[in-house]
Structure formats: structure tokens, C-alpha cells
Amino acid sequence: MTVPTSERLDLHIHTRCSDGQLDPTEVLEKARGRLGVISICDHDTISAYRDLPPSTEPWVLPGIEISACHQDHDLHLLAYFPLGFGPGLETWVAELEEQRREGIRLGVSRLREAGVPLRWDRLEEEVRGGVPCRSHVARALVSIGFARAPGGLYQRFLGRDRFPRPEARARDVIDRVHREKGIIFWAHPGKKAVDAIGEDLVAAGIDGVERWSRSLDPGRKQRLGEFQETHGITACGGSDLHHESRSLSLGSYWVAADKVDARLLPGKVRARGL
């Protein structure tokens, strides 16, 4: 059965405001006519939404991907706000942005102490006014000739021994998102993490998991489905697109509306009983 464009969703897209490469307006333009609902979920920032024009085609669901920790696990949490961002949320996100900047600044300082010749102003050129991520550091190191490709840099130079773990605790993030009238999901969790801390997150009030993602292999999809059904939680899904390539363009990966939490859908889709 052909799924109408209006019922095709991508609820996990990144822009240059964090570690993506598309401008927010480019995302909107490329999605038009290919997707019915999109959500830009940049890391610890909602700055992509500040200059984004209103849109009904596609409908834009306000969202963010928040870095958090639980026990010895780093995790990403996708938070969506169907009613929009309130002033309390904006104040909190500004704090998250600053924590991320300070963490990256500390990591770059530690790299320099270890003899890596990366200046902060060079990193800012890579960030282009967005919120810095370790991927920006990796690309900057490639651009100054320190490495040929970014892939091998993470384990050797960009680990948690230099770049600190997220300060936000998962339980606190879940509570805060709910206070701000948001809905929160665990992004692309691995099977081992689900087994280790999944029940803790359910007890903390997590609404669901990102069950549908292009990066999930069949085994992970099956485990997430079992986890979702066992605990009576819901699901979201998206491409986790950071940049376009020959194998992936915006809109080439989508999730059908009937696969996700109905609260994430615009009224005109929800009214059809999906």
C-alpha cells in the first residue's frame, strides 16, 4: 500500500546548528513534497527554530536531542513539544548549550596540552555559529592536516578522558521535559544498554524509544519492539540525517505515521485514526 506524503515522517534531522551540514531552511525546502511531518532535533540546542518560517507542508514538530547520562551510560534523548517551546524550556536549553560549549572548550584545551595544534578560533570556523560537538573537532583536525579522516580520531583523541560526559542526568531530563509539556524518547539505544538500564528509564517515566531508524539492524529493531511491548511504551522514528550523500537524501528514509506515538502527529493526520 502506498503511504501518502502527508503520512511520511522524519522526526530526527540535524542541521548546521549542531553537527549537521544543512541549513534549517534547506531542510524545510528539501522536505516539502517528500515528507508530511519533520522534526529538527539538534544536539542540546533549538537554535534551528529561531529563524525557521512557519510551515504546514511539511508540518514541523519542535524537537531537540538532549545529551544525558545514567550510571555509566551516555545516552541521547529525543524530546518533542507539540505545543511549541515555552520560555522555561528556552532558558533550560540555553544552559544545556553553555554546558556543551564548556565541555568542548575543556576538551580542546586538553588536546592542546597533549600537543595537538588546534586553536579555538579554527574550531569556531567549523562550527559556523552553531553549538559545538566532537564531530566539529574531528573535522577541524582533518582540515588542519592533523588527520586524513575523522573516523579514527574519536577513540584516540576525542574520548571521555578529554571531553567530559554530559552533566544532565536522564531522570532529571525526563522530569523537566514533562514539566515543559513535552514527550521524550530514548534515541537509537543499543541492545546492551536496553538490557542494562531500560527498566530504570521506564521507571523514570520515559515515554518511548526510537524504534524506527535507518541505523538499526534487524536484531536491534526486534529487541526494541519487545522492550516497547513489554513495558507499554510508545515509539518514534527518523533518519538521524546529518548530511546528504549518494545513498541518503532528505526524504528517502521515512516512517509511516501509524508507527509512532499519535501525540506527535498534527491534528489532520491524527483525525484519520492513525
N, C-alpha and C positions, 0 to 999 in steps of 0.2 A: 504494500500500500504506500502510495506517495504521501509524504508528510508535507503539508503546506508550509510555505516560507514563514508564515506568521507563527507557526508552532515549532520552529527550529531555534534552539537556544545555544548560546555560548556564554557561560557565566563565569569564565575565568580567562581574562585577557589582560596582558600587561602593556604598558606604554613607556615612552621615554621618561615619564615622571618617576619611574623606579628603574628596573633593569630591562625594559622592553626597548624596541627601536622605532616604533611607530608613534607619531603624534596622536593625541586623543582625537582630534578632528579627522585624522586619516582613518582611525578605527571606525568612527561613525560612518564615514563616506564609503569605506570598503564593505561594511556590514549591510548597508542599505540595499535591499533587494535580494539579499542572500540569507539573512537571519531576521527572526522576528523579535528576539529579546537578546540583549547583550549586557554584560557587566564588566566594567574595568575594575580589576582587583589588584592594584599595585601594592608593593610591599610597604606597609606602615605609612601610607600616605593616601590622601584623597585629592591631591592637587590636580589630578587629571580632570576633575569635575568643575574646577573653578571657571574655566573658560569654555566649557562644553555647551554648545547651544541646545535648547530644548529639542527633543525628538520623540516622535511617536512611531516612526518607521525607520529603524528599529526602535522598540521601547527600551529605554536604558534603566536598568536596575542599579541603584547606587550600591557600591561594594568596596571592600578592602581586604587584603590578605595580611593578617597580623602574625608577626613572629612571636612565639611564646615558648615556654619550657614547662616540662612536668617531670619530676625526678631527674634522671639523666638523659632525657629525650628532648631534643629540639623539635618543634613542630610548627606547622603553619595552619592558621585558622581563617577560613573564609567567612566574612561577616557581611550580610546583606541588609539593606534598610529600605524596604518598600515605601515607607512614608517619607524618605529623604533623610538627610543629615541634619541633626539638631545642633544647637550651639554647644551643648555639653559634649557631644561627640567630637566636634571640631576642636575643642580645647584639648580633649584627651589625645586625639590623633597628633596634634602639634607636639605634645610631649613625646609620643612614640617616634615622630620624625627626629626630634632632637636627640633622643637616646640612640637612634640608629646612626646619626651623624657622629656622635661622640664615640660610638663603638668603632666605626670605620676610621675615624681620626686616630684613635688609640692604636689600631692595627697598623696603620701606615707608619706611625711613629716607631712602633716595634720593628717593622720591616727596615726602616732606615737605620735603626740601631744595629740591625743584623747585616748592614752593608748593602741593602737593596736601594738603588738610587732613584726612588720615586718621590717627587715633590707633590705637595698637596695641590698646588695650582694646576699641575698637569692632570691630576685626577679630576679636578673640577671641570676641566675641558671635556673630559669623557662623560661626566655626569650631566652636563648641559642644563644646569638649573634644577635637576630633579633631586630625588633622595638617593644618596649613595648606597651601593650594595657591593658585596665582594666581587660580583661579576664585573663591575666597573673597574675595580682594582686589577683584576686579571687582564682586562682589555687594555688598561693603561700600561701594564707591564709589557704586554706584547708590543704596543705602539712605540715604546722607548727602546725596543730591541732586547729587553731582558729575557724574553722567551719567544719561541716561534709560534706557539699556540697556547690558549688559555687553559686547556683541559688538565694538563699535568700540574698546574700551579696550586690547585686547591689543597691537596694533601700535603704538599711540601712547604708551602708558604702561607696559605690562607686559612689554616686550621684554627681551632678554638684556643690554641696556645698563644696566638697573637690577636685574633679577633674575638672579643668576648661573646658569650652566649646571650640570647635575648634576656632582658630583665623581667619582662612580663610573665607572670605565672598563668598557666592555662585556665585555672579555676577563676582567677580574678578577671581575665579577659572575657570568659563566658558570662560571668555575672554582669560585667559592665555593658556588654553588647545587649543583653536582655533589658537592662535598665534603660538603654537608649532605644528600645523598641526594635531591636534587630534580631536576625535569625542567624545562627552560627553553625558552621560545618567544619569538620576535620578534613583538611586538604590532602589528597593523594597519600594516605597512610600506607605504610608497608605492613606485611603480614605479621612480622615480629613485633612491631610497635602495637598493632591491634591486640595481639595476644598479651603484651606486657602491660599496657596502660589503657586499653579500650574501655574496660569497665569503670575505671576511675573517671574518664571523661564523661561517660554516660551518667554516672552518679553526680558529676558536677553540673549536668544539665545541657550537654551538647545536643543540638537539635538533629544532627545527622552527619553523614560522611559524603565526601566527593566520590561517589561510586562510579561515575562516568567520566573518564579522562583518556585521552589518546595515549598516555604514557603507561596505562595499566595493562599488564599482561593478563591472560585468562585466569591464572591462579589467584592473582590479587583481586580481580573482579569477583570471583566466586567467594573468596573469603570475606570481602566487604559486603556482599549480598547476604551471606549467612549472619554476619555481625549485625547488619541492619535489621533483618527479620527477627533475630533472637531478642533484640533489645527494643523493638518497636520504634525505631527512629526513622528519619526520612533521608532523602538524598538530594544532591545537586550534581552538576557536571559541567565540564567545559574543556577547552583545548589546552589551557595554560600556555597560550601563544605568547612568545616574546619577540619573534621576528618571523617574517615570511621567508620561505625557501621554495625550491622546486617541488618538494614533497608536501608542503603545508602552506596554504594561504588562508587568510581570514575568511571563515565561512565554509571551508572544505571539511572541517570537523564540527559537528553539531550534535546536540542531544534533543530528543523529542520531548515536548512539553509534558507528556504523560509519565515521564520517567522521574520527574523532580517534585520536590515539595510544592504543593499548589499555592502556598503563600508567596512564592517567588514569581508568580505569573501575573501579568496585567489582567485587569478585570474582563476584557473582551475574550481572552483565551480561557480564563478560569470559568467564565459563564457557560462555556461549551461542555463543561463537566469533565475536563481533563484533570 
